[in-house]
Amino acid sequence: MKEHALNLDRYPAYIYDLAGLEAHVKSIRAALGPTELFYAAKANPDAEILRTLASHVDGVEVSSGGELTHVRETLPKTRIAFGGPGKTPQELSLALHADRVHVESPSELTRLAGEGFANILLRANLPLTTPDAALTMNGPFGMDEDTLNECAYMLADNPQLTLRGIHAHLASGLDAPTMLGLAAQITEWALPWLKSLGVNNPELNVGGGMAVDYSSPDSRFDWQTYGTGLSLIPAKVRIEPGRAITAYHGWYVTDVLDVKTTRGETYAILRGGTHHLRTPVTKGHDQPFLALTASGMKIPVTLVGQLCTPKDVFARNVLAPPLIPGDIIAFTMAGAYAWNISHHDFLMHPKPAFHYIR
Ligand SMILES: *Cc1c(COP(=O)(O)O)cnc(C)c1O
């Protein structure tokens, strides 16, 4: 990666380590045993990434008609689970081409009813306790117990729509023991409920949200503990992580344009900005980085981009060797919720180039 990053013909650029990504997903797959692994495309739907993951996952989870069409085109044979709130009529007819549809409301079910055959997971919003979650997915997502019962009633006399189980993506940023605790709470409610409805071979999709610690680039979610715990659940279990699969194998590489000290604070102004890598702004963290060319005793510096807004900060008051214009900086952990969640057109700078290492 480093060699490649130093020899690019222009900056900024994204570099994806596809070989590293493949090794990573293989180890996750091995740790999961019988649990099915779907990749949440919204974390990074780059076609090369999807192709790299394809033979190591059981399917892909999509959250829009656009994602569904893109994944179908990129990986024609892969299984697809289609979720997300506020599905349009067009999206609901596309949903019939998915292997599983995650239904979010009774009205969605009503609209799906006229369309054709579908296998349904009802998305549950259960009153579970989630300590320390980075993001709790309550609010408009999923349904409470009364509404789930209403859906079950509607499904009971619809020959085209088959209830297969429950979907529950409840929080993100959790460690393996906490996630297992949540999965146990979901199981405890869902299996008796599905059994009472006569669902054979019930399926539980317990979502994504495995923790990624940006302050500790070498740490990883404990897939072994998680996989072992999930394998004890007496049902067909499926998970759909995004961030914890792709975060580690993307770099945003750029060069220093200017360095200045204003009112005691030193700033390095980098080519590009958070309109290419929005992750540190949305997550409120310092993006981990490597100063690839500079050397010397580390001093505090704030790494910013070219945008005319004080929010354009990659990392604030972090330690780096003294930087000069032309130095190369690689922001690591930029493989998920990075380029594809960023506001690319703000200020109309050139877009980064994309490189793939195999
Ligand atoms: C975003 C999302 C995921 C993936 O979450 P990560 O934090 O990237 O693992 C999975 N399922 C649903 C329903 C989501 O909305």
The ligand as an ORCA input file, in Angstrom:
! r2SCAN-3c Opt
* xyz 0 1
  C     -26.455      0.190      7.999
  C     -27.091     -1.108      8.188
  C     -26.296     -2.268      8.290
  C     -24.797     -2.243      8.336
  O     -24.346     -1.596      9.471
  P     -22.762     -1.526      9.800
  O     -22.691     -0.618     10.973
  O     -22.104     -0.965      8.593
  O     -22.314     -2.909     10.092
  C     -26.952     -3.474      8.360
  N     -28.308     -3.549      8.366
  C     -29.091     -2.452      8.286
  C     -30.564     -2.594      8.285
  C     -28.511     -1.194      8.201
  O     -29.291     -0.110      8.143
*
